[in-house]
Amino acid sequence: MKNKFRTKVIISSLITLLPMLTGLILWNNLPELLTTHWGFEGQADGWHGRGMTVFVLPLILLAGHWLCIFVTSKDPKNKNFEGKSLNLIFWLIPVISNYAFALIYSTAFGKNWDQHMILFLLFGVLFMVIGNYLPKTRQNYTMGIKVPWALNNEENWNATHRFGGKVWVIGGVLFLFASLLPEELTPFVLLVLVLILALVPTLYSYLYYKKQLRAGTATKEDAKLIPKGTSKKTAYISLIIILLVFVLVAVLMFTGDIEVIFDEDSFTVKADYYGDLTVKYEAVDSIEYLESHSSGLRQNGYGSARLGMGMFKSEALGTYTRYCYTKCPAAVMLEVEGKTLLINGIDEAATMEIYNLLLDKCGK
């Protein structure tokens, strides 16, 4: 980044770290464990220690801020960044940092926020702001609707971003209205709106490209995935990294198994992506089969579309350890030396088999 932006980098970085100073001032009055994440339903489902929250999280945001600036500075079309578009790069993360920590610290002092409404209001404002910036954004590989036929054709880029800006402003307004909907609709509404706002401008851009082909103002070369000025080696490496990330996320989200192994004097719960657990039969105080159970809130551990494991907390069970498949409602509940453990199989039949074997091995 040019030297003339050095002062802006320093100021924006300090603002990003401002919550760290706030945390130090409030240190003695902050609890040891702070809520740092809320689920779609507005319930707290993530916590970090005071030191991690006050010192590490702002530094992670700062690293993200610097990464955005670095990527922008290395953009082959860096000269196209100016004015309001560049300001968005500089100030987005500092604003998010202070907004997020305002929620975290106020929650620590007993303020209860309607997280469902806050989520939609945040998305609404964000899409409206960015929607206003899009028509003013010139071709670049960092910010905007970066489809190849727009990146390689200025006319398409300008038309796409004028249209996309209007769509995103309208989408922002829809997010504001969505804040009034029932909380249980939050995941569905959020997913649908985000997909619409991503796909509609992309489809418009593609149709505009096809129109240009017919008019002779664009060529098939404009649709190449590899940006002009980028070596094939760099492009292929980038594509491979992106694909590997998607594959890894898919594997973690939809694979993994839980197996209960019975030995002579103990049983072991072996789980993919999480630590195993061994329990002595003699340590089991009681065993109960639950036809259905509510997982409650995960405090730590591993969660995916397939598995939910770690420490959980619910009104019915208090704090307990859980090794469960998410799609199976049944579970075996054990009291082990005053602590609660929930385990299940991939379905009700497998869970009942675990229950009967535990009854037999523990002599209950």
Summary of the structure (lengths in Angstrom):
residues: 364
radius of gyration: 25.7
end to end distance: 70.0
largest distance: 81.8
contacts: 1099
relative contact order: 0.07
helix: 57%
strand: 19%
